[in-house]
Amino acid sequence: MLTLTYSLPVFTRRLEFIKISHSRSSVVLCAAKGPRPRYPRVWKANKRIGTISKSIKLVESIKGLSNVKEEVYGALDSFIAWELEFPLITVKKALKTLENQKEWKRIIQVSKWMLSKGQGRTMGTYFTLLNALAEDGRVEEAEELWTKLFSQYLESMPRMFFDKMISIYYRHGIHDKMFEIFADMEELGVQPNVSIVTKVGNVFQELGMLDKYHKLKQKYPPPKWEYRYIKGKRVKIRANYENDGAEKMPSQEKETVHSSEELLAAESNPNEDVVAEEGDQNSSDLLEEAESSLDELTIDSRTPP
């Protein structure tokens, strides 16, 4: 029988290794036309509008308007007419800009408009609105907002709201309501800060209630240390409260002011405590001991042997 066999093909040329460049700077080559040109895409916008520029435009659009509610609300509605979602971040940044400019009436209008839309119902928005009402002199509206929030968030009310309402009543001389808020703080177990204790103590001194003043100072003494955030780090610094100056300054929140040397030391050593006052006391004690020892030496030298 005849059998057919297939022989392997004979390669006349040797296999050549093909080198593929792995460099990132390789250019795509077209057939006999050189490198392919890169054109910018038509549908890609070059100008990007972020939330900061939008908030600036929002402030500029309502800044020149009158105080009529319908006019301001209409300008705000037209500003967000083409937005798919409510621009909450833009409005919040606009409120911060208005707060820096001390435009309290505009803050009240924008906050109430945002809350009427059902947006931004947070403690930060309510505190901004409460602060604007207090600065604008609308004590009754601030009190209504406080009673509404206090009845709704009874056990979770932040301390800054108590501090703000006590400062409002302290500024306008409404002592009875200030004592009521302080009693609510004690009943709910909210620890008062230094400004609250100072204002309540000043009112006790004005009314002649010295026994209650001393009890208040014994119950809530000023803290020896305080925590501050310097460049994102929590630093423990010795508190320096001037009691006499704080008691003589009504309607102002006394803040502790530290020297630049203490702040630099806190920045360089965030894990260590800044105890500049203790160092000064120790140095003064050493100086007194040195002076006393010098006096003793002079007395001994003068006495005859």
VENRAHU-V162243 format. One record per residue. N is the residue number from 1. SS is DSSP state (hx for helix, st for strand, lp for the rest). PHI is phi as a letter, one per 20 degrees, with the letter a starting at -180 (NA if undefined). Layout:
# VENRAHU-V162243
N;SS;PHI / N;SS;PHI
This chain:
# VENRAHU-V162243
1;lp;NA / 2;lp;e / 3;lp;d / 4;lp;d / 5;lp;c / 6;lp;d / 7;lp;e / 8;lp;f / 9;lp;f / 10;lp;e / 11;lp;e / 12;lp;e / 13;lp;d / 14;lp;f / 15;lp;f / 16;lp;d / 17;lp;f / 18;lp;e / 19;lp;e / 20;lp;d / 21;lp;f / 22;lp;e / 23;lp;f / 24;lp;f / 25;lp;e / 26;lp;f / 27;lp;d / 28;lp;f / 29;st;d / 30;st;e / 31;lp;f / 32;lp;l / 33;lp;c / 34;st;n / 35;st;f / 36;lp;f / 37;lp;f / 38;lp;d / 39;lp;d / 40;lp;f / 41;lp;f / 42;lp;f / 43;lp;e / 44;lp;e / 45;lp;e / 46;lp;f / 47;lp;e / 48;lp;d / 49;lp;d / 50;lp;e / 51;hx;f / 52;hx;f / 53;hx;f / 54;hx;f / 55;hx;f / 56;hx;f / 57;hx;f / 58;hx;f / 59;hx;f / 60;hx;f / 61;hx;f / 62;hx;d / 63;hx;f / 64;lp;e / 65;lp;e / 66;lp;e / 67;lp;e / 68;lp;f / 69;hx;f / 70;hx;f / 71;hx;f / 72;hx;f / 73;hx;f / 74;hx;f / 75;hx;f / 76;hx;f / 77;hx;f / 78;hx;f / 79;hx;f / 80;lp;d / 81;lp;f / 82;lp;e / 83;lp;e / 84;lp;f / 85;lp;c / 86;lp;f / 87;lp;f / 88;hx;f / 89;hx;f / 90;hx;f / 91;hx;f / 92;hx;f / 93;hx;f / 94;hx;f / 95;hx;f / 96;hx;f / 97;hx;f / 98;hx;f / 99;hx;f / 100;hx;f / 101;lp;e / 102;lp;l / 103;lp;e / 104;hx;f / 105;hx;f / 106;hx;f / 107;hx;f / 108;hx;f / 109;hx;f / 110;hx;f / 111;hx;f / 112;hx;f / 113;hx;f / 114;hx;f / 115;hx;f / 116;hx;f / 117;lp;e / 118;lp;m / 119;lp;d / 120;lp;m / 121;lp;e / 122;lp;c / 123;hx;f / 124;hx;f / 125;hx;f / 126;hx;f / 127;hx;f / 128;hx;f / 129;hx;f / 130;hx;f / 131;hx;f / 132;hx;f / 133;hx;f / 134;hx;f / 135;hx;f / 136;lp;e / 137;lp;n / 138;lp;e / 139;hx;f / 140;hx;f / 141;hx;f / 142;hx;f / 143;hx;f / 144;hx;f / 145;hx;f / 146;hx;f / 147;hx;f / 148;hx;f / 149;hx;f / 150;hx;f / 151;hx;f / 152;hx;e / 153;lp;d / 154;lp;f / 155;lp;e / 156;lp;d / 157;lp;f / 158;lp;f / 159;hx;f / 160;hx;f / 161;hx;f / 162;hx;f / 163;hx;f / 164;hx;f / 165;hx;f / 166;hx;f / 167;hx;f / 168;hx;f / 169;hx;f / 170;hx;f / 171;hx;f / 172;hx;e / 173;lp;m / 174;lp;e / 175;hx;f / 176;hx;f / 177;hx;f / 178;hx;f / 179;hx;f / 180;hx;f / 181;hx;f / 182;hx;f / 183;hx;f / 184;hx;f / 185;hx;f / 186;hx;f / 187;hx;f / 188;hx;e / 189;lp;n / 190;lp;e / 191;lp;f / 192;lp;f / 193;lp;e / 194;hx;f / 195;hx;f / 196;hx;f / 197;hx;f / 198;hx;f / 199;hx;f / 200;hx;f / 201;hx;f / 202;hx;f / 203;hx;f / 204;hx;f / 205;hx;f / 206;hx;f / 207;hx;e / 208;lp;n / 209;lp;e / 210;hx;f / 211;hx;f / 212;hx;f / 213;hx;f / 214;hx;f / 215;hx;f / 216;hx;f / 217;hx;f / 218;hx;f / 219;hx;f / 220;lp;c / 221;lp;f / 222;lp;f / 223;lp;f / 224;lp;e / 225;st;c / 226;st;b / 227;st;d / 228;st;c / 229;st;d / 230;st;d / 231;lp;l / 232;lp;m / 233;st;d / 234;st;e / 235;st;d / 236;st;e / 237;st;c / 238;st;f / 239;lp;f / 240;lp;c / 241;lp;e / 242;lp;e / 243;hx;f / 244;hx;f / 245;hx;f / 246;hx;f / 247;hx;f / 248;hx;e / 249;lp;d / 250;lp;f / 251;lp;l / 252;lp;c / 253;lp;e / 254;lp;f / 255;lp;d / 256;lp;f / 257;lp;d / 258;lp;d / 259;lp;f / 260;hx;f / 261;hx;f / 262;hx;f / 263;hx;f / 264;hx;f / 265;hx;f / 266;hx;f / 267;hx;f / 268;hx;f / 269;lp;c / 270;lp;f / 271;lp;e / 272;lp;d / 273;lp;e / 274;st;e / 275;lp;c / 276;hx;f / 277;hx;f / 278;hx;f / 279;hx;f / 280;hx;f / 281;hx;f / 282;hx;f / 283;hx;f / 284;hx;f / 285;hx;f / 286;hx;f / 287;hx;f / 288;hx;f / 289;hx;f / 290;hx;f / 291;hx;f / 292;hx;f / 293;hx;f / 294;hx;f / 295;hx;f / 296;hx;f / 297;hx;f / 298;hx;f / 299;hx;f / 300;hx;f / 301;hx;f / 302;hx;f / 303;lp;f / 304;lp;f / 305;lp;f
